[in-house]
Amino acid sequence: MNALTDILKEFSSVPLQEIILDSMTVLVISIFFFGEMLIIFFQFVEGRFSARTGQQHRIHYSAIRPVFFLLLFGLDISVSFVPLYMETLHEPFFVFSKDIAMSLSVSVFVFFAGIAFLIAGIWNDLRGWYEPFFSGASLACAGHFYAWLAPDALHFIISRGISGMGYGLFFMASQGFIISYTGKNTKARGFALLFAALYSGNICGSATGAMLAERIGYSPVFFIGAIIMIFALVYTALFMRNSVRRPESHIAEKSVQSVSMKQVSHFIFNRNVLSLILLSSIPANMAMVGFTEYFNPVYLNRIGISQSNIGRTFMIYGFFQIYIGPLLSHYVDASENKKMYIFAGGILGSLAFLCFYFFNGIFASIVAILLLGFSQSFVFVSQATYLLKLRVSKELGDGKSVAIFRSANRIGQTIGPILFGCLIITMDISKGLIYLGISYLIITIFFLFFTQSDKEIVASESQATEGGIYDETYAKN
């Protein structure tokens, strides 16, 4: 009888609950991981990596997904505790307070990723996707090894910059692959597939890394992430070489000639591009990175939530990108007004912060992540397809246009963690988040009024073509 009582007590204990949650998490991770491995298997069965002459036309845009998944698995294995690890390394760091220094470990990563986006856009147009992809993956792997060995906060921040640079290169190169191997009516699907792989890797990496960090500490997890990325590098070197598509010489020459400040400024200050960047992209990325990668782990850690459970909150966000994003992509491809999807995403993003008026603690965080996940499912899929419809994007080149746009995204992602760090220092958290939600809502409404609808874009471009506004080079392409 006493033995039975002891067993019942053990079943009601918190550690056992943690074991059950960890087991369920491992099951979910296994499903995602083996799902991605099955994609690799079926690609070999279908002969998508055939090296025989004349087989390049059989390459499908889904071929990039498994290797991209592995890279994000390794890269994001530390995402749930980067600011917390920075806190353990913290020492007086120039003039920065501890909370701001913690936010820098996230902001430096996205800042260097933004620089890499610009480099990768030109590199893609000149040389194709493979070189920036392989170089970026190598840098990201080196950054994780450096983080594993980092003796102090400054070295750790440098390692984050190296990883960010690598991420920016291989992320943009992957988009270059999608642009090369998709048509007019499959681009949104291709981008959605890429983001699904990204968040599948994020789910597996963040949850696995959180559980490992709770048991073996933060530092060794970076080493494990680097090893996973090495597998991705080997896969790329062995099986993706036959999908290299070099741009034709006249396209590469045009790419070099088109990189001028005049054309770049013409692109950036276009009414639709500027509104898309300032009133949608930057706010959305400030919200996404600032909340999920900095505020959420720090906030939950300070109210006593375990590292494993913090990691599990990241899974919620990823589920939306995997299942809702690809589903919405079909509607985005078919829609004649993609602007409204961007607007809807902004409304949902503002509600993520306004929910702190009604809730607090881990429940408020979960609701906010649910709403942000739903928001980004609208925003990320529709922004890129809206951008690529613009005439100024065609004039500058798809690769460079997406690179500049993604670099602008990084402005929001760099500012986001710092903004949330200042919020933690200066005011009541719930009140500050409500103010952010109201500001985000107002900015989203401005976006609706300042940008043209897709129908208006098509009409203006038709008039421009008839009036001879396109230059000779653009008309030939």
C-alpha positions in Angstrom: 0.0 0.0 0.0 2.8 2.4 0.9 4.5 1.5 -2.4 1.3 2.4 -4.3 1.1 5.7 -2.4 4.7 6.5 -3.3 4.0 5.8 -7.0 0.9 8.1 -7.0 2.9 10.8 -5.3 5.6 10.5 -8.0 3.0 10.7 -10.8 1.7 14.0 -9.3 5.1 15.5 -9.0 6.4 18.4 -11.1 9.5 16.6 -12.4 7.3 13.8 -13.8 5.1 16.4 -15.6 8.3 17.8 -17.1 9.3 14.4 -18.3 5.8 13.9 -19.9 6.1 17.3 -21.6 9.6 16.6 -22.8 8.5 13.2 -24.2 5.7 14.9 -26.1 8.1 17.5 -27.4 10.6 14.9 -28.5 7.7 13.1 -30.3 6.8 16.3 -32.2 10.4 17.0 -33.0 10.8 13.5 -34.4 7.7 13.8 -36.6 9.1 17.0 -38.1 12.6 15.7 -38.5 11.6 12.4 -40.2 9.1 14.3 -42.3 12.0 16.4 -43.7 14.1 13.3 -44.2 11.3 11.7 -46.1 11.4 14.7 -48.5 15.0 14.0 -49.1 14.2 10.3 -49.8 11.5 11.1 -52.3 13.7 13.6 -54.1 16.2 10.9 -54.7 13.5 8.5 -55.8 12.2 11.1 -58.3 15.7 11.8 -59.6 15.7 15.5 -58.8 19.5 15.4 -58.1 20.4 13.6 -61.3 23.8 14.5 -62.7 23.0 13.4 -66.2 23.2 16.0 -69.0 19.8 17.6 -69.8 18.3 16.8 -66.4 18.5 20.3 -65.0 14.9 21.0 -66.1 13.7 18.4 -63.6 14.9 20.4 -60.6 11.9 21.4 -58.4 11.9 24.4 -56.1 11.2 22.0 -53.1 14.7 20.6 -53.5 16.1 23.3 -51.2 13.8 22.6 -48.3 15.6 19.7 -46.4 19.0 21.4 -46.4 17.4 24.7 -45.3 15.6 22.8 -42.6 18.9 21.3 -41.3 20.6 24.7 -41.3 17.8 26.4 -39.3 17.7 23.4 -36.9 21.4 24.0 -36.1 21.1 27.8 -36.1 18.0 28.1 -33.9 19.0 25.5 -31.4 20.1 28.4 -29.2 17.3 30.8 -30.1 15.3 30.3 -26.8 18.2 31.3 -24.5 20.6 33.7 -26.4 19.8 36.7 -24.2 19.8 34.5 -21.1 23.3 33.1 -21.9 24.4 36.7 -22.5 23.2 37.5 -19.0 25.5 34.8 -17.5 28.5 36.2 -19.4 27.6 39.8 -18.6 30.2 42.2 -17.2 30.4 46.0 -17.4 30.0 46.5 -21.2 30.8 50.0 -22.3 27.9 52.3 -21.3 25.2 49.6 -21.7 23.0 48.4 -18.9 22.6 44.6 -18.5 19.2 44.6 -20.2 20.4 46.5 -23.2 23.6 44.4 -23.4 21.3 41.3 -23.4 19.3 42.7 -26.3 22.5 43.4 -28.3 23.1 39.6 -28.5 20.0 39.4 -30.6 20.3 42.8 -32.4 23.9 42.2 -33.6 22.9 39.0 -35.2 20.1 40.5 -37.2 22.2 43.7 -38.1 24.9 41.6 -39.7 22.3 39.4 -41.4 20.9 42.6 -43.0 24.4 43.5 -44.3 24.7 40.0 -45.7 21.3 40.3 -47.5 22.7 43.2 -49.6 25.8 41.3 -50.4 23.9 38.1 -51.2 21.4 39.9 -53.5 24.2 41.1 -55.8 26.1 37.8 -55.5 23.0 35.8 -56.4 22.5 37.8 -59.6 26.1 37.6 -60.6 27.0 34.0 -59.7 23.8 32.1 -58.8 22.6 30.8 -55.5 25.2 28.1 -54.7 28.2 30.2 -53.7 26.5 32.5 -51.2 24.6 29.6 -49.8 27.7 27.5 -49.1 29.7 30.5 -47.9 26.8 31.5 -45.6 26.3 28.1 -44.1 30.0 27.8 -43.4 30.1 31.2 -41.6 27.0 30.3 -39.5 28.7 27.1 -38.5 31.9 28.9 -37.6 29.9 31.4 -35.6 28.3 28.7 -33.5 31.7 27.1 -32.8 33.0 30.6 -31.7 30.0 31.0 -29.4 30.7 27.6 -27.8 34.3 28.8 -27.0 33.4 32.5 -26.2 35.1 33.4 -22.9 33.1 36.6 -22.3 30.3 38.8 -23.5 32.3 40.7 -26.1 33.4 37.5 -27.8 29.9 36.1 -27.7 28.5 39.2 -29.4 31.2 38.9 -32.1 30.2 35.2 -32.6 26.6 36.3 -33.0 27.6 38.8 -35.7 29.5 36.0 -37.6 26.4 33.7 -37.4 24.2 36.6 -38.5 26.3 37.2 -41.5 26.2 33.5 -42.4 22.5 33.4 -42.0 21.9 36.4 -44.2 23.9 34.8 -47.0 22.3 31.4 -47.0 18.8 32.8 -46.4 19.0 35.1 -49.4 20.7 32.4 -51.5 17.8 30.1 -50.7 15.4 32.7 -51.9 17.5 33.1 -55.0 17.0 29.3 -55.6 13.2 29.8 -55.2 13.1 32.7 -57.7 15.2 30.7 -60.2 13.0 27.6 -60.1 9.5 29.0 -59.7 7.2 30.6 -62.2 4.8 33.5 -62.0 2.0 31.5 -60.4 4.2 29.5 -58.0 6.4 32.1 -56.4 4.2 32.6 -53.3 4.0 28.8 -52.9 7.8 28.6 -53.2 8.3 31.3 -50.6 5.8 29.7 -48.3 7.6 26.3 -48.6 10.9 28.0 -47.7 9.3 29.7 -44.6 7.7 26.4 -43.7 11.2 24.8 -43.7 12.5 27.7 -41.7 9.9 27.4 -39.0 10.1 23.6 -39.0 13.8 24.0 -38.3 12.9 26.7 -35.7 10.5 24.4 -33.9 12.9 21.5 -33.8 15.9 23.7 -32.9 14.4 25.9 -30.3 12.7 23.0 -28.4 15.7 20.7 -28.6 18.1 23.4 -27.6 15.9 24.5 -24.6 15.7 20.9 -23.2 19.4 20.4 -23.7 20.3 23.7 -22.1 18.3 22.8 -19.0 20.4 19.6 -18.6 23.9 20.3 -20.0 24.1 24.1 -19.9 24.0 26.8 -22.6 27.5 26.6 -24.0 27.5 23.0 -25.3 24.3 23.5 -27.2 26.1 25.8 -29.6 28.6 23.0 -30.4 25.7 20.6 -31.1 24.1 23.2 -33.4 27.4 23.6 -35.3 27.6 19.8 -35.8 24.1 19.8 -37.3 25.0 22.6 -39.7 28.1 20.5 -40.8 25.7 17.8 -41.9 23.8 20.4 -43.9 27.1 21.6 -45.5 28.0 18.0 -46.5 24.5 17.5 -48.0 24.8 20.7 -50.0 28.3 19.9 -51.3 27.3 16.3 -52.4 23.8 16.6 -53.6 22.9 20.2 -54.6 25.8 21.0 -56.9 23.9 19.7 -60.0 21.2 22.4 -59.4 23.6 25.3 -59.9 22.3 27.6 -62.5 24.8 30.3 -63.6 23.2 33.5 -64.9 23.9 34.2 -68.5 26.6 36.7 -69.2 24.4 39.5 -70.4 22.2 39.2 -67.3 25.2 39.3 -65.0 26.5 42.4 -66.9 23.1 44.1 -66.5 23.1 43.2 -62.8 26.5 45.0 -62.3 25.4 48.0 -64.3 22.1 48.3 -62.5 23.8 48.6 -59.1 23.8 52.4 -58.9 22.8 54.7 -56.1 20.3 56.4 -58.4 18.4 53.2 -59.2 18.6 52.0 -55.6 17.2 55.3 -54.3 14.6 55.2 -57.0 13.6 51.8 -55.8 13.6 52.6 -52.1 11.7 55.9 -52.4 9.0 54.5 -54.6 5.7 55.2 -52.9 4.7 51.5 -52.6 8.2 50.2 -51.6 8.7 52.9 -49.0 5.3 52.3 -47.5 5.8 48.6 -47.5 9.1 49.0 -45.6 8.2 51.7 -43.1 4.6 50.9 -42.4 4.5 47.1 -42.7 7.9 45.4 -42.8 9.8 47.3 -40.0 6.9 47.3 -37.5 6.2 43.6 -38.2 9.8 42.6 -37.8 10.2 44.8 -34.6 7.3 42.9 -33.2 8.3 39.5 -34.3 12.0 39.5 -33.2 11.7 41.9 -30.3 9.0 39.9 -28.7 9.7 36.3 -29.6 13.6 36.3 -29.4 14.2 38.8 -26.6 11.2 39.8 -24.5 9.5 36.4 -24.3 12.5 34.4 -23.0 13.6 37.1 -20.6 10.0 37.8 -19.3 9.2 34.1 -18.8 12.6 33.4 -17.2 12.0 36.2 -14.7 8.6 34.9 -13.6 10.1 31.5 -13.0 9.2 29.5 -16.1 11.6 26.6 -16.9 13.9 26.8 -19.9 12.2 23.8 -21.5 8.8 25.5 -21.3 10.3 28.7 -22.7 11.5 26.6 -25.6 8.1 25.1 -26.1 6.5 28.5 -26.6 8.6 29.0 -29.7 7.0 25.9 -31.1 3.6 27.6 -31.1 4.9 30.4 -33.4 6.5 27.9 -35.8 3.3 25.8 -36.2 1.6 28.7 -37.8 4.3 29.3 -40.3 4.3 25.6 -41.3 0.6 25.0 -41.6 -1.1 28.4 -42.0 1.6 30.0 -44.2 1.5 27.4 -47.1 -2.3 27.3 -46.9 -2.6 31.1 -47.2 0.0 31.1 -50.1 -2.6 29.5 -52.4 -5.0 32.4 -51.6 -2.3 35.0 -52.0 -1.3 33.6 -55.4 -4.9 33.7 -56.5 -5.8 37.1 -55.0 -5.7 40.2 -57.1 -5.2 42.4 -54.0 -2.3 41.1 -51.9 -2.2 44.4 -50.0 -5.2 43.4 -47.9 -3.4 40.3 -46.6 -0.5 42.5 -45.5 -3.0 44.8 -43.8 -4.8 41.9 -42.0 -1.4 40.7 -40.7 -0.7 44.1 -39.2 -4.0 44.2 -37.4 -3.4 40.7 -35.9 0.1 41.8 -34.9 -1.2 44.8 -33.0 -3.7 42.6 -31.1 -0.8 40.5 -29.9 0.4 43.3 -27.7 -3.1 44.6 -26.8 -3.9 41.2 -25.2 -1.7 42.2 -22.3 -4.5 44.5 -21.3 -6.6 41.4 -20.5 -4.0 38.8 -19.5 -0.5 38.5 -17.9 2.1 35.8 -17.2 2.7 32.8 -19.4 -0.9 32.8 -20.7 -0.5 36.3 -22.1 2.7 35.3 -23.8 1.1 32.2 -25.4 -1.8 34.3 -26.7 0.6 36.9 -28.0 2.7 34.3 -29.8 -0.5 32.8 -31.3 -1.5 36.1 -32.7 2.0 37.0 -33.9 2.2 33.6 -35.6 -1.1 34.2 -37.4 0.0 37.7 -38.2 3.3 36.7 -39.8 1.6 33.9 -41.8 -0.2 36.7 -43.6 2.6 39.2 -43.7 5.7 37.2 -44.8 3.9 35.4 -47.7 2.2 38.4 -49.1 5.0 41.0 -48.7 7.4 39.4 -51.1 4.8 38.6 -53.8 3.5 42.2 -53.6 7.0 43.6 -53.9 7.9 41.4 -56.9 4.9 42.7 -58.8 6.2 46.3 -58.7 7.8 47.7 -61.9 10.6 49.2 -59.9 11.5 45.7 -58.6 11.7 44.4 -62.2 13.9 47.3 -63.2 16.3 46.8 -60.4 16.2 43.0 -60.6 14.3 40.5 -58.4 17.4 39.4 -56.5 18.6 42.9 -55.5 15.0 44.1 -54.8 14.4 41.2 -52.4 17.8 41.7 -50.9 17.2 45.4 -50.2 13.7 44.7 -48.8 15.0 41.9 -46.5 17.8 44.2 -45.4 15.2 46.9 -44.5 13.4 44.2 -42.6 16.6 43.8 -40.5 16.3 47.5 -39.4 13.1 46.5 -37.6 14.6 43.3 -36.3 17.7 45.1 -35.0 15.6 47.8 -33.3 13.1 45.4 -31.9 15.1 43.8 -29.1 16.6 47.1 -28.0 13.1 48.7 -27.9 11.9 45.9 -25.7 15.0 46.1 -23.6 14.2 49.8 -23.0 10.6 49.0 -22.3 11.7 46.5 -19.5 13.9 49.2 -17.9 11.7 52.3 -18.2 8.1 51.4 -17.6 5.5 48.9 -16.4 5.6 46.0 -18.9 1.9 45.5 -19.5 1.3 49.2 -20.0 4.3 49.5 -22.4 3.1 46.6 -24.5 -0.4 48.1 -24.8 1.2 51.4 -26.0 3.2 49.4 -28.6 0.0 47.6 -29.7 -1.8 50.9 -30.2 1.1 52.4 -32.2 1.3 49.3 -34.4 -2.4 49.5 -35.1 -2.2 53.2 -36.2 0.8 52.4 -38.4 -1.0 49.6 -40.1 -4.0 51.9 -40.9 -1.5 54.3 -42.4 -0.2 51.5 -44.6 -3.7 50.9 -45.9 -4.1 54.4 -47.1 -0.6 55.1 -48.4 0.0 52.1 -50.7 -1.7 51.3 -54.0 -3.8 48.2 -54.4 -2.6 45.5 -56.8 -5.1 46.6 -59.4 -3.9 50.2 -59.2 -0.3 48.9 -59.7 -1.2 47.0 -62.8 -3.1 49.9 -64.2 -0.2 52.4 -63.7 2.3 50.0 -65.1 0.2 49.5 -68.3 0.0 53.2 -68.7 3.8 53.5 -68.2 4.4 50.9 -70.8 2.2 52.6 -73.4 3.7 56.0 -72.7 7.3 54.7 -73.2 8.4 55.1 -69.7 10.2 51.7 -69.6 13.8 52.0 -70.8 15.1 49.9 -73.7 16.9 47.5 -71.5 13.8 46.8 -69.3 11.6 46.4 -72.4 13.9 43.7 -73.8 13.6 41.7 -70.6 
